[in-house]
Amino acid sequence: MNSDFAFFDWLLVALYFFFLIWISWKKGWESEDSEEEFLLSGRKVTLPAFVATLVSTWYGGILGVGEWSYQFGISQWLILGAPFYIFSAIFAVYLAGKIRLNKALTIPEAIANQYSERAGRISALPIFILVSPAPYILMLGLLFQFLIGGDAPFLLYASLVALFSVFYITIGGFGAVIRTDILQVVLMFTGFIVLLIFAMAQFGGFGTLIESLPDGHMDITGGHSLQYILVWFFIALWTFVDPSFHQRAAAAESPETAKKGIFWSIAFWIAFDFLTCFAGLYAYAILGGGLEQPVLAYPILADEILPIGVKGLFFLSLLATIMSTLDSYLFISGQTLGRDYLLKYFPSVRPNLLTRIGILVSAILGIILIIIYPSVIDLWYVIGSVFIPGLLIPVLGIYLKPFQFPAKIVYASIIGCTLVSLTWLILGTVLPQPGGGYAFYRIEPFYPGLFLAILLWIYGRLRMSK
């Protein structure tokens, strides 16, 4: 299915991309002399900028959210919302202020300072993959394939957008990311508010909508089992090891700004979840329940009901939502590979240059990953299941004493737990599983790695108590 995009709609998209280039070029290379300025915008990020960049960055999976709300209704709030609200609030209370006061610029540097230099360097590789921009490159490829149509594969569009992001991020650093995120959070909300207004005008208000939906769409569980719902709470532990949370907390102008900023961000996420959830419900009501590609529920609905110009504005909101996460993850993964890993082996090269090289490598790896896993959900599942278990306790141990344990055991946690989860994933992939999926012996790959991490933590605490 292709979009009916007019010249004026394309003009808005072109202006958006030109603006990204201009705002990055304006930032220029002024941060070149200061690593802290390039990586953390000089630790001077104010509360409004903090909220804008965190809200937009943490909501990049917009097409996946649309697929969920279209298929399962209001359970989006319980399964894709509540776990992340809860763990973000815990992060704000117990970690945000401490991260701001920590002198480390990145998670691997903080691990190195807490445990050992080797532990920090080892952690850089799984963190580099954990923040891979692959899911967001994939979504942009699908979106542009829908807009442009023709026979060109989505991989071509995905590659072009990824390389464009590399270009403007390497110019301006984290300061450019923040400046573009402020624009993009405004576009996010504007686009979905406009879409809901037109949907209500065409179909009717919320009362009419709710009466037209099947019962399952108004079931808060979406028909899913308790065990399945709990899995998403474990996946939401990603919050504690996500470098974008750590980077923004470290970049805030004060510990209080970091704490308040996260709570304000949670409020904005709840509001945006309201918009996206009801947009998905209207997509089901207006388009019917038989979409071949539910992941394109939002774009197809917009193409169906929005006029010229307004349609372009909504697609800008989709682009902004995805691009805000893509550029942040590209930047963070690039600095993790370049500054936290390669610098040890190329000490004569400037850290900012290594970061820029890392950004390009991250984009290339992302393109390779979407060839292997051409599914947003699969990318989230595989990356999170393999790399979160081994990193979770060592990262918490940087700031919370009960989670601290000896450096030698940190190596085992990062390497061993990752290998266990990866092995479990491979076994679940190559050996046919009842009901499909990757759950070898009906156990998700996340759990064996987390179980080993807990055992290693208990063993380490016992050694420290002797």
Secondary structure, 3 states (H helix, E strand, C coil): CCCCCCHHHHHHHHHHHHHHHHHHHHHCCCCCCCHHHHHHHHHCECHHHHHHHHHHHCCCCHHHHHHHHHHHCCHHHHHHHHHHHHHHHHHHHHHHHHHHHCCCCCHHHHHHHHCCHHHHHHHHHHHHHHCCCHHHHHHHHHHHHHHHCCCCCHHHHHHHHHHHHHHHHHHHHHHHHHHHHHHHHHHHHHHHHHHHHHHHHHHCCHHHHHHHCCHHHHCCCCCCCHHHHHHHHHHCCHHHHCHHHHHHHHHECCHHHHHHHHHHHHHHHHHHHHHHHHHHHHHHHHHCCCCCCHHHHHHHHHHHHCCCCHHHHHHHHHHHHHHHHHHHHHHHHHHHHHCCCHHHCCCCCCHHHHHHHHHHHHHHHHHHHHHHCCCHHHHHHHHHHHHHHHHHHHHHHHHCHHHCCCHHHHHHHHHHHHHHHHHHHHHHHHCCCCCCCCCECCECCHHHHHHHHHHHHHHHHHHHHC
